Amino acid sequence: MGALTGYRVLDLSRVLAGPWCGQTLADLGAEVIKVERPGVGDDTRGWGPPWMKGQSDELTSEASYYQSTNRGKLSVALNLASPEGQALVRALATDCDVLIENYKAGSLAKYGLDYASLAELNPRLVYCSVTGFGQTGPRAAEPGYDFIVQGIGGLMSITGERDDLPGGGPQKVGVAFSDLMTGLYSTVAIQAALLSREKSGLGQHIDMALLDVQVATLCNQSQNYLASGKPPGRYGNAHANIVPYQVFRASDQDFIIACGNDSQFVALCEAIDLAHLPEDPRFTRNADRVANREAIIEILSRHFLEGRAQAWIDRIHPRGVPIGAINSIAQALDEPQVKARNMLVTIPHPLKADFVTVGSPIKLSGTPVEYLRPAPMLGEHTDEVLKRQLGLDDERLAQLKASGVIEQLGER
């Protein structure tokens, strides 16, 4: 039994931020019902290649992207644009604890599926809206995309190499950072609202915006600006406040050193036969090294070119200095520590009995994450959910299918 077993979530969201939140809640034991468009489904179902491989390694029509964000859910294929479909969603919402949606601000009101409408039917409902810019403000009506928000929210201005270096210029992060962090913050907010409901008996509306999350997660960089009045620049793989804390090139490949304090810097220098460096007043304290960043980095960079990356790691790591290789994703998934932490899990899938996916990082001692089902096929659970939750019989389901309101997997 999971930590959230007994809670039911209606997930109307698509793509990443909302689905990531729903998947996290499902990992924790909540029953998550994903509502999708008949015949199409979540946009990410078509975001291939790569495609999921079937039992005989044949390519399927299930995009790998979709598999990464919808584990553990039930899929109901339902036409939200039809009055009958809207009525079904309203009926489902009356028996749910949580609803997640990421439609443009205010757009669900025309369907009677906004928070105010559903709260009248279910005052205990926790309703989480995920948008690019929030429900208020001059940009509230605009659609939001992770890439755009990384730019507007300042993240790209501090990501990438300086303009004067090869490859310099603003860069986006390698994953959809704003989306993923918004999904996680949404998960936190939902659980807080559920705890609040235990005292008040009432749900509430959660207004999550990608831009808000992006600005909040600028963290030390935004506070550095507020303290100094100087906008932070791009340091590539270096750190704005700590030196040396960056990627270095060995004779064969790159590796990372992350000296977090002066004692680690001393240990580093002793390990690489440069014990005199901390005695140089330019490099003694971290503040000195930040002020003389180029000088110390030039010395270390030249020195590290004289040996292989693994040899440096073997010399430095025993001294307690944070150091590591730069793995490809293939190498990361093959890392012994990743395997020891059970971060790769096998879940039976209708198309592949031993489907492998990346698991949850949440480790709970009393209510561990359970992987009860993979990401669902489109409409895989339509009949099951509507029968169980709404009491619809086969005749009524057949009528709804005939009119294009719902769709069950395998019956198109």
Contacts in CASP RR format, 6 or more apart in sequence:
PFRMAT RR
TARGET T0000
AUTHOR 0000-0000-0000
METHOD contacts of the structure
MODEL  1
MGALTGYRVLDLSRVLAGPWCGQTLADLGAEVIKVERPGVGDDTRGWGPP
WMKGQSDELTSEASYYQSTNRGKLSVALNLASPEGQALVRALATDCDVLI
ENYKAGSLAKYGLDYASLAELNPRLVYCSVTGFGQTGPRAAEPGYDFIVQ
GIGGLMSITGERDDLPGGGPQKVGVAFSDLMTGLYSTVAIQAALLSREKS
GLGQHIDMALLDVQVATLCNQSQNYLASGKPPGRYGNAHANIVPYQVFRA
SDQDFIIACGNDSQFVALCEAIDLAHLPEDPRFTRNADRVANREAIIEIL
SRHFLEGRAQAWIDRIHPRGVPIGAINSIAQALDEPQVKARNMLVTIPHP
LKADFVTVGSPIKLSGTPVEYLRPAPMLGEHTDEVLKRQLGLDDERLAQL
KASGVIEQLGER
1 29 0 8 1.000
1 367 0 8 1.000
2 28 0 8 1.000
2 29 0 8 1.000
2 364 0 8 1.000
2 367 0 8 1.000
2 368 0 8 1.000
2 369 0 8 1.000
2 370 0 8 1.000
3 28 0 8 1.000
3 29 0 8 1.000
3 364 0 8 1.000
3 367 0 8 1.000
4 25 0 8 1.000
4 28 0 8 1.000
4 29 0 8 1.000
4 30 0 8 1.000
4 191 0 8 1.000
5 29 0 8 1.000
5 30 0 8 1.000
5 367 0 8 1.000
6 29 0 8 1.000
6 30 0 8 1.000
6 31 0 8 1.000
7 25 0 8 1.000
7 29 0 8 1.000
7 30 0 8 1.000
7 31 0 8 1.000
7 97 0 8 1.000
7 98 0 8 1.000
7 194 0 8 1.000
8 30 0 8 1.000
8 31 0 8 1.000
8 33 0 8 1.000
8 95 0 8 1.000
8 96 0 8 1.000
8 97 0 8 1.000
8 98 0 8 1.000
9 22 0 8 1.000
9 25 0 8 1.000
9 26 0 8 1.000
9 30 0 8 1.000
9 31 0 8 1.000
9 32 0 8 1.000
9 33 0 8 1.000
9 96 0 8 1.000
9 97 0 8 1.000
9 98 0 8 1.000
9 99 0 8 1.000
9 100 0 8 1.000
10 33 0 8 1.000
10 35 0 8 1.000
10 89 0 8 1.000
10 92 0 8 1.000
10 93 0 8 1.000
10 96 0 8 1.000
10 98 0 8 1.000
10 99 0 8 1.000
10 100 0 8 1.000
11 18 0 8 1.000
11 19 0 8 1.000
11 22 0 8 1.000
11 32 0 8 1.000
11 33 0 8 1.000
11 34 0 8 1.000
11 35 0 8 1.000
11 73 0 8 1.000
11 99 0 8 1.000
11 100 0 8 1.000
12 35 0 8 1.000
12 80 0 8 1.000
12 89 0 8 1.000
12 99 0 8 1.000
12 100 0 8 1.000
12 101 0 8 1.000
12 102 0 8 1.000
12 103 0 8 1.000
12 108 0 8 1.000
12 113 0 8 1.000
13 19 0 8 1.000
13 21 0 8 1.000
13 22 0 8 1.000
13 100 0 8 1.000
13 101 0 8 1.000
13 102 0 8 1.000
13 130 0 8 1.000
14 36 0 8 1.000
14 42 0 8 1.000
14 43 0 8 1.000
14 44 0 8 1.000
14 102 0 8 1.000
15 42 0 8 1.000
15 43 0 8 1.000
15 44 0 8 1.000
15 102 0 8 1.000
15 179 0 8 1.000
16 44 0 8 1.000
16 69 0 8 1.000
16 146 0 8 1.000
16 176 0 8 1.000
16 179 0 8 1.000
16 180 0 8 1.000
17 102 0 8 1.000
17 130 0 8 1.000
17 146 0 8 1.000
17 178 0 8 1.000
17 179 0 8 1.000
17 180 0 8 1.000
17 182 0 8 1.000
17 183 0 8 1.000
17 186 0 8 1.000
17 208 0 8 1.000
17 210 0 8 1.000
18 100 0 8 1.000
18 102 0 8 1.000
18 130 0 8 1.000
18 182 0 8 1.000
18 183 0 8 1.000
18 186 0 8 1.000
19 34 0 8 1.000
19 42 0 8 1.000
19 44 0 8 1.000
19 69 0 8 1.000
19 70 0 8 1.000
20 69 0 8 1.000
20 179 0 8 1.000
20 180 0 8 1.000
20 183 0 8 1.000
20 184 0 8 1.000
21 100 0 8 1.000
21 128 0 8 1.000
21 130 0 8 1.000
21 182 0 8 1.000
21 183 0 8 1.000
21 184 0 8 1.000
21 186 0 8 1.000
21 187 0 8 1.000
21 190 0 8 1.000
22 30 0 8 1.000
22 32 0 8 1.000
22 73 0 8 1.000
22 100 0 8 1.000
22 187 0 8 1.000
23 32 0 8 1.000
23 69 0 8 1.000
23 70 0 8 1.000
23 71 0 8 1.000
23 72 0 8 1.000
23 73 0 8 1.000
24 183 0 8 1.000
24 184 0 8 1.000
24 187 0 8 1.000
24 360 0 8 1.000
24 362 0 8 1.000
25 32 0 8 1.000
25 98 0 8 1.000
25 187 0 8 1.000
25 190 0 8 1.000
26 32 0 8 1.000
26 71 0 8 1.000
26 72 0 8 1.000
26 73 0 8 1.000
27 71 0 8 1.000
27 72 0 8 1.000
27 359 0 8 1.000
27 360 0 8 1.000
27 362 0 8 1.000
27 369 0 8 1.000
27 371 0 8 1.000
28 362 0 8 1.000
28 367 0 8 1.000
28 369 0 8 1.000
29 369 0 8 1.000
29 370 0 8 1.000
30 97 0 8 1.000
30 98 0 8 1.000
31 74 0 8 1.000
32 72 0 8 1.000
32 73 0 8 1.000
32 74 0 8 1.000
33 73 0 8 1.000
33 74 0 8 1.000
33 76 0 8 1.000
33 92 0 8 1.000
33 96 0 8 1.000
33 381 0 8 1.000
33 385 0 8 1.000
34 42 0 8 1.000
34 70 0 8 1.000
34 73 0 8 1.000
34 74 0 8 1.000
34 75 0 8 1.000
34 76 0 8 1.000
34 376 0 8 1.000
35 76 0 8 1.000
35 78 0 8 1.000
35 80 0 8 1.000
35 89 0 8 1.000
35 92 0 8 1.000
36 42 0 8 1.000
36 75 0 8 1.000
36 76 0 8 1.000
36 77 0 8 1.000
36 78 0 8 1.000
36 378 0 8 1.000
36 379 0 8 1.000
37 77 0 8 1.000
37 78 0 8 1.000
37 79 0 8 1.000
37 80 0 8 1.000
38 77 0 8 1.000
38 78 0 8 1.000
38 79 0 8 1.000
38 379 0 8 1.000
38 404 0 8 1.000
38 405 0 8 1.000
38 406 0 8 1.000
38 407 0 8 1.000
39 77 0 8 1.000
39 378 0 8 1.000
39 407 0 8 1.000
39 412 0 8 1.000
40 378 0 8 1.000
41 77 0 8 1.000
41 378 0 8 1.000
42 66 0 8 1.000
42 70 0 8 1.000
44 63 0 8 1.000
44 65 0 8 1.000
44 66 0 8 1.000
44 69 0 8 1.000
45 61 0 8 1.000
45 62 0 8 1.000
45 63 0 8 1.000
45 66 0 8 1.000
45 378 0 8 1.000
46 61 0 8 1.000
46 63 0 8 1.000
46 65 0 8 1.000
46 66 0 8 1.000
47 63 0 8 1.000
47 65 0 8 1.000
47 66 0 8 1.000
48 63 0 8 1.000
48 64 0 8 1.000
48 65 0 8 1.000
49 59 0 8 1.000
49 63 0 8 1.000
49 64 0 8 1.000
50 63 0 8 1.000
50 64 0 8 1.000
51 59 0 8 1.000
51 60 0 8 1.000
51 61 0 8 1.000
51 62 0 8 1.000
51 63 0 8 1.000
51 64 0 8 1.000
52 59 0 8 1.000
52 60 0 8 1.000
52 62 0 8 1.000
52 63 0 8 1.000
52 64 0 8 1.000
52 67 0 8 1.000
52 349 0 8 1.000
52 351 0 8 1.000
52 352 0 8 1.000
52 355 0 8 1.000
53 59 0 8 1.000
53 60 0 8 1.000
53 352 0 8 1.000
54 60 0 8 1.000
54 351 0 8 1.000
54 352 0 8 1.000
55 351 0 8 1.000
55 352 0 8 1.000
55 353 0 8 1.000
60 351 0 8 1.000
62 351 0 8 1.000
62 375 0 8 1.000
62 377 0 8 1.000
66 375 0 8 1.000
67 355 0 8 1.000
67 357 0 8 1.000
67 374 0 8 1.000
67 375 0 8 1.000
68 357 0 8 1.000
68 358 0 8 1.000
68 375 0 8 1.000
69 375 0 8 1.000
70 375 0 8 1.000
70 376 0 8 1.000
71 347 0 8 1.000
71 357 0 8 1.000
71 359 0 8 1.000
71 371 0 8 1.000
71 373 0 8 1.000
71 374 0 8 1.000
71 375 0 8 1.000
72 371 0 8 1.000
72 372 0 8 1.000
72 373 0 8 1.000
72 374 0 8 1.000
72 375 0 8 1.000
72 376 0 8 1.000
73 373 0 8 1.000
73 375 0 8 1.000
73 376 0 8 1.000
74 373 0 8 1.000
74 376 0 8 1.000
74 380 0 8 1.000
74 381 0 8 1.000
74 384 0 8 1.000
74 385 0 8 1.000
75 376 0 8 1.000
75 377 0 8 1.000
75 378 0 8 1.000
75 379 0 8 1.000
75 380 0 8 1.000
75 381 0 8 1.000
75 382 0 8 1.000
75 409 0 8 1.000
76 92 0 8 1.000
76 379 0 8 1.000
76 381 0 8 1.000
76 382 0 8 1.000
76 385 0 8 1.000
76 386 0 8 1.000
76 406 0 8 1.000
77 378 0 8 1.000
77 379 0 8 1.000
77 382 0 8 1.000
77 406 0 8 1.000
77 407 0 8 1.000
77 408 0 8 1.000
77 409 0 8 1.000
78 85 0 8 1.000
78 88 0 8 1.000
78 89 0 8 1.000
78 382 0 8 1.000
78 405 0 8 1.000
78 406 0 8 1.000
78 407 0 8 1.000
79 85 0 8 1.000
79 404 0 8 1.000
79 405 0 8 1.000
79 406 0 8 1.000
80 86 0 8 1.000
80 89 0 8 1.000
80 111 0 8 1.000
80 113 0 8 1.000
81 111 0 8 1.000
82 403 0 8 1.000
82 404 0 8 1.000
82 405 0 8 1.000
84 400 0 8 1.000
84 403 0 8 1.000
84 405 0 8 1.000
85 405 0 8 1.000
85 406 0 8 1.000
86 111 0 8 1.000
86 112 0 8 1.000
86 113 0 8 1.000
88 386 0 8 1.000
88 390 0 8 1.000
88 400 0 8 1.000
88 405 0 8 1.000
88 406 0 8 1.000
89 111 0 8 1.000
89 113 0 8 1.000
90 112 0 8 1.000
90 113 0 8 1.000
90 117 0 8 1.000
90 118 0 8 1.000
90 121 0 8 1.000
91 389 0 8 1.000
91 390 0 8 1.000
92 385 0 8 1.000
92 389 0 8 1.000
92 390 0 8 1.000
93 99 0 8 1.000
93 113 0 8 1.000
93 118 0 8 1.000
93 121 0 8 1.000
93 122 0 8 1.000
93 125 0 8 1.000
94 121 0 8 1.000
94 122 0 8 1.000
95 122 0 8 1.000
95 389 0 8 1.000
96 122 0 8 1.000
96 125 0 8 1.000
97 124 0 8 1.000
97 125 0 8 1.000
97 126 0 8 1.000
97 194 0 8 1.000
98 125 0 8 1.000
98 126 0 8 1.000
98 127 0 8 1.000
98 128 0 8 1.000
98 190 0 8 1.000
98 194 0 8 1.000
99 118 0 8 1.000
99 125 0 8 1.000
99 126 0 8 1.000
99 127 0 8 1.000
99 128 0 8 1.000
100 128 0 8 1.000
100 130 0 8 1.000
100 186 0 8 1.000
100 190 0 8 1.000
101 108 0 8 1.000
101 113 0 8 1.000
101 127 0 8 1.000
101 128 0 8 1.000
101 129 0 8 1.000
101 130 0 8 1.000
102 129 0 8 1.000
102 130 0 8 1.000
102 131 0 8 1.000
103 129 0 8 1.000
103 131 0 8 1.000
104 131 0 8 1.000
104 141 0 8 1.000
104 142 0 8 1.000
104 143 0 8 1.000
105 129 0 8 1.000
105 131 0 8 1.000
105 133 0 8 1.000
105 134 0 8 1.000
105 135 0 8 1.000
105 140 0 8 1.000
105 141 0 8 1.000
106 114 0 8 1.000
106 135 0 8 1.000
108 114 0 8 1.000
109 116 0 8 1.000
109 117 0 8 1.000
112 118 0 8 1.000
115 125 0 8 1.000
115 127 0 8 1.000
115 129 0 8 1.000
115 205 0 8 1.000
118 125 0 8 1.000
118 127 0 8 1.000
119 125 0 8 1.000
119 127 0 8 1.000
119 203 0 8 1.000
119 205 0 8 1.000
123 201 0 8 1.000
123 202 0 8 1.000
123 203 0 8 1.000
124 197 0 8 1.000
124 201 0 8 1.000
124 202 0 8 1.000
124 203 0 8 1.000
125 203 0 8 1.000
126 190 0 8 1.000
126 193 0 8 1.000
126 194 0 8 1.000
126 197 0 8 1.000
126 203 0 8 1.000
126 204 0 8 1.000
126 206 0 8 1.000
127 203 0 8 1.000
127 204 0 8 1.000
127 205 0 8 1.000
127 206 0 8 1.000
128 186 0 8 1.000
128 189 0 8 1.000
128 190 0 8 1.000
128 206 0 8 1.000
128 208 0 8 1.000
129 135 0 8 1.000
129 205 0 8 1.000
129 206 0 8 1.000
129 207 0 8 1.000
129 208 0 8 1.000
130 182 0 8 1.000
130 183 0 8 1.000
130 186 0 8 1.000
130 208 0 8 1.000
130 209 0 8 1.000
130 210 0 8 1.000
131 140 0 8 1.000
131 144 0 8 1.000
131 208 0 8 1.000
131 209 0 8 1.000
131 210 0 8 1.000
132 142 0 8 1.000
132 143 0 8 1.000
132 144 0 8 1.000
132 145 0 8 1.000
132 149 0 8 1.000
132 209 0 8 1.000
132 210 0 8 1.000
132 211 0 8 1.000
133 139 0 8 1.000
133 140 0 8 1.000
133 142 0 8 1.000
133 144 0 8 1.000
133 209 0 8 1.000
133 210 0 8 1.000
133 211 0 8 1.000
134 140 0 8 1.000
134 207 0 8 1.000
134 208 0 8 1.000
134 209 0 8 1.000
134 211 0 8 1.000
134 212 0 8 1.000
135 207 0 8 1.000
135 209 0 8 1.000
136 207 0 8 1.000
139 211 0 8 1.000
144 210 0 8 1.000
146 176 0 8 1.000
146 177 0 8 1.000
146 178 0 8 1.000
146 179 0 8 1.000
146 210 0 8 1.000
147 172 0 8 1.000
147 176 0 8 1.000
149 178 0 8 1.000
149 210 0 8 1.000
149 211 0 8 1.000
149 214 0 8 1.000
150 156 0 8 1.000
150 159 0 8 1.000
150 172 0 8 1.000
150 173 0 8 1.000
150 177 0 8 1.000
150 178 0 8 1.000
150 214 0 8 1.000
151 157 0 8 1.000
151 170 0 8 1.000
151 172 0 8 1.000
152 211 0 8 1.000
152 214 0 8 1.000
153 211 0 8 1.000
153 214 0 8 1.000
153 215 0 8 1.000
153 218 0 8 1.000
154 214 0 8 1.000
154 215 0 8 1.000
154 218 0 8 1.000
155 172 0 8 1.000
155 173 0 8 1.000
155 177 0 8 1.000
155 178 0 8 1.000
155 214 0 8 1.000
155 218 0 8 1.000
156 170 0 8 1.000
156 171 0 8 1.000
156 172 0 8 1.000
157 170 0 8 1.000
157 231 0 8 1.000
157 232 0 8 1.000
157 233 0 8 1.000
157 234 0 8 1.000
158 218 0 8 1.000
158 221 0 8 1.000
158 232 0 8 1.000
158 233 0 8 1.000
158 234 0 8 1.000
158 235 0 8 1.000
158 240 0 8 1.000
159 170 0 8 1.000
159 171 0 8 1.000
159 172 0 8 1.000
159 173 0 8 1.000
159 234 0 8 1.000
159 236 0 8 1.000
160 168 0 8 1.000
160 169 0 8 1.000
160 170 0 8 1.000
160 171 0 8 1.000
160 234 0 8 1.000
160 236 0 8 1.000
161 167 0 8 1.000
161 168 0 8 1.000
161 169 0 8 1.000
161 234 0 8 1.000
161 236 0 8 1.000
162 168 0 8 1.000
162 169 0 8 1.000
162 233 0 8 1.000
162 234 0 8 1.000
162 235 0 8 1.000
162 236 0 8 1.000
163 169 0 8 1.000
163 234 0 8 1.000
168 234 0 8 1.000
169 234 0 8 1.000
170 234 0 8 1.000
177 214 0 8 1.000
177 217 0 8 1.000
178 210 0 8 1.000
178 211 0 8 1.000
178 213 0 8 1.000
178 214 0 8 1.000
179 210 0 8 1.000
181 213 0 8 1.000
181 214 0 8 1.000
181 217 0 8 1.000
182 208 0 8 1.000
182 209 0 8 1.000
182 210 0 8 1.000
182 213 0 8 1.000
183 208 0 8 1.000
185 208 0 8 1.000
185 213 0 8 1.000
185 216 0 8 1.000
186 206 0 8 1.000
186 208 0 8 1.000
189 206 0 8 1.000
189 208 0 8 1.000
190 206 0 8 1.000
193 203 0 8 1.000
193 204 0 8 1.000
193 206 0 8 1.000
196 203 0 8 1.000
196 204 0 8 1.000
197 203 0 8 1.000
197 204 0 8 1.000
215 222 0 8 1.000
220 240 0 8 1.000
220 241 0 8 1.000
221 232 0 8 1.000
221 240 0 8 1.000
224 230 0 8 1.000
224 232 0 8 1.000
224 240 0 8 1.000
224 241 0 8 1.000
225 231 0 8 1.000
225 232 0 8 1.000
232 240 0 8 1.000
233 240 0 8 1.000
235 246 0 8 1.000
236 246 0 8 1.000
237 246 0 8 1.000
237 247 0 8 1.000
237 256 0 8 1.000
238 245 0 8 1.000
238 246 0 8 1.000
238 247 0 8 1.000
238 293 0 8 1.000
238 297 0 8 1.000
239 245 0 8 1.000
239 246 0 8 1.000
239 258 0 8 1.000
241 290 0 8 1.000
242 258 0 8 1.000
242 259 0 8 1.000
242 260 0 8 1.000
242 286 0 8 1.000
242 290 0 8 1.000
243 259 0 8 1.000
243 286 0 8 1.000
243 289 0 8 1.000
243 290 0 8 1.000
243 293 0 8 1.000
243 296 0 8 1.000
243 297 0 8 1.000
244 257 0 8 1.000
244 259 0 8 1.000
244 265 0 8 1.000
244 268 0 8 1.000
244 289 0 8 1.000
244 296 0 8 1.000
244 297 0 8 1.000
244 300 0 8 1.000
245 257 0 8 1.000
245 258 0 8 1.000
245 259 0 8 1.000
245 260 0 8 1.000
246 256 0 8 1.000
246 257 0 8 1.000
246 297 0 8 1.000
247 254 0 8 1.000
247 255 0 8 1.000
247 256 0 8 1.000
247 326 0 8 1.000
248 254 0 8 1.000
248 255 0 8 1.000
248 256 0 8 1.000
248 257 0 8 1.000
248 300 0 8 1.000
248 301 0 8 1.000
248 304 0 8 1.000
249 301 0 8 1.000
249 304 0 8 1.000
249 305 0 8 1.000
250 304 0 8 1.000
250 305 0 8 1.000
250 307 0 8 1.000
250 308 0 8 1.000
250 309 0 8 1.000
250 311 0 8 1.000
250 312 0 8 1.000
251 305 0 8 1.000
251 306 0 8 1.000
251 307 0 8 1.000
251 308 0 8 1.000
251 309 0 8 1.000
252 307 0 8 1.000
252 308 0 8 1.000
252 309 0 8 1.000
253 309 0 8 1.000
253 325 0 8 1.000
253 326 0 8 1.000
254 309 0 8 1.000
254 326 0 8 1.000
255 309 0 8 1.000
255 312 0 8 1.000
255 313 0 8 1.000
255 323 0 8 1.000
255 324 0 8 1.000
255 325 0 8 1.000
255 326 0 8 1.000
256 322 0 8 1.000
256 323 0 8 1.000
256 324 0 8 1.000
256 325 0 8 1.000
256 326 0 8 1.000
257 268 0 8 1.000
257 300 0 8 1.000
257 316 0 8 1.000
257 321 0 8 1.000
257 322 0 8 1.000
257 323 0 8 1.000
257 324 0 8 1.000
258 322 0 8 1.000
258 323 0 8 1.000
259 265 0 8 1.000
259 268 0 8 1.000
259 321 0 8 1.000
259 322 0 8 1.000
260 286 0 8 1.000
260 322 0 8 1.000
261 286 0 8 1.000
262 278 0 8 1.000
262 284 0 8 1.000
262 285 0 8 1.000
262 286 0 8 1.000
264 320 0 8 1.000
264 321 0 8 1.000
264 322 0 8 1.000
265 277 0 8 1.000
265 278 0 8 1.000
265 283 0 8 1.000
265 286 0 8 1.000
265 289 0 8 1.000
266 275 0 8 1.000
266 278 0 8 1.000
267 319 0 8 1.000
267 320 0 8 1.000
267 321 0 8 1.000
268 316 0 8 1.000
268 319 0 8 1.000
268 321 0 8 1.000
269 275 0 8 1.000
269 276 0 8 1.000
269 277 0 8 1.000
269 278 0 8 1.000
270 319 0 8 1.000
271 315 0 8 1.000
271 316 0 8 1.000
271 318 0 8 1.000
271 319 0 8 1.000
271 321 0 8 1.000
272 303 0 8 1.000
272 304 0 8 1.000
272 312 0 8 1.000
272 315 0 8 1.000
272 316 0 8 1.000
274 299 0 8 1.000
274 300 0 8 1.000
274 303 0 8 1.000
277 283 0 8 1.000
277 296 0 8 1.000
277 299 0 8 1.000
278 284 0 8 1.000
281 288 0 8 1.000
282 288 0 8 1.000
282 289 0 8 1.000
282 291 0 8 1.000
282 292 0 8 1.000
282 295 0 8 1.000
282 296 0 8 1.000
283 289 0 8 1.000
283 292 0 8 1.000
283 295 0 8 1.000
283 296 0 8 1.000
289 296 0 8 1.000
304 312 0 8 1.000
309 325 0 8 1.000
310 325 0 8 1.000
312 323 0 8 1.000
313 323 0 8 1.000
313 324 0 8 1.000
313 325 0 8 1.000
316 323 0 8 1.000
317 323 0 8 1.000
317 324 0 8 1.000
325 331 0 8 1.000
327 335 0 8 1.000
332 338 0 8 1.000
333 343 0 8 1.000
333 344 0 8 1.000
333 358 0 8 1.000
338 344 0 8 1.000
341 363 0 8 1.000
342 359 0 8 1.000
343 358 0 8 1.000
343 359 0 8 1.000
343 361 0 8 1.000
344 356 0 8 1.000
344 357 0 8 1.000
344 358 0 8 1.000
344 359 0 8 1.000
345 356 0 8 1.000
345 357 0 8 1.000
345 358 0 8 1.000
345 359 0 8 1.000
345 371 0 8 1.000
346 354 0 8 1.000
346 355 0 8 1.000
346 356 0 8 1.000
347 355 0 8 1.000
347 357 0 8 1.000
347 371 0 8 1.000
347 373 0 8 1.000
347 374 0 8 1.000
348 354 0 8 1.000
348 355 0 8 1.000
348 374 0 8 1.000
349 355 0 8 1.000
349 374 0 8 1.000
350 377 0 8 1.000
350 380 0 8 1.000
351 377 0 8 1.000
355 374 0 8 1.000
357 374 0 8 1.000
359 369 0 8 1.000
359 371 0 8 1.000
360 369 0 8 1.000
362 369 0 8 1.000
363 369 0 8 1.000
377 409 0 8 1.000
378 407 0 8 1.000
378 409 0 8 1.000
379 407 0 8 1.000
379 408 0 8 1.000
379 409 0 8 1.000
380 409 0 8 1.000
382 406 0 8 1.000
382 407 0 8 1.000
382 408 0 8 1.000
382 409 0 8 1.000
383 397 0 8 1.000
383 408 0 8 1.000
386 392 0 8 1.000
386 397 0 8 1.000
386 406 0 8 1.000
387 393 0 8 1.000
387 397 0 8 1.000
392 400 0 8 1.000
397 406 0 8 1.000
397 408 0 8 1.000
400 406 0 8 1.000
401 407 0 8 1.000
401 408 0 8 1.000
401 411 0 8 1.000
END
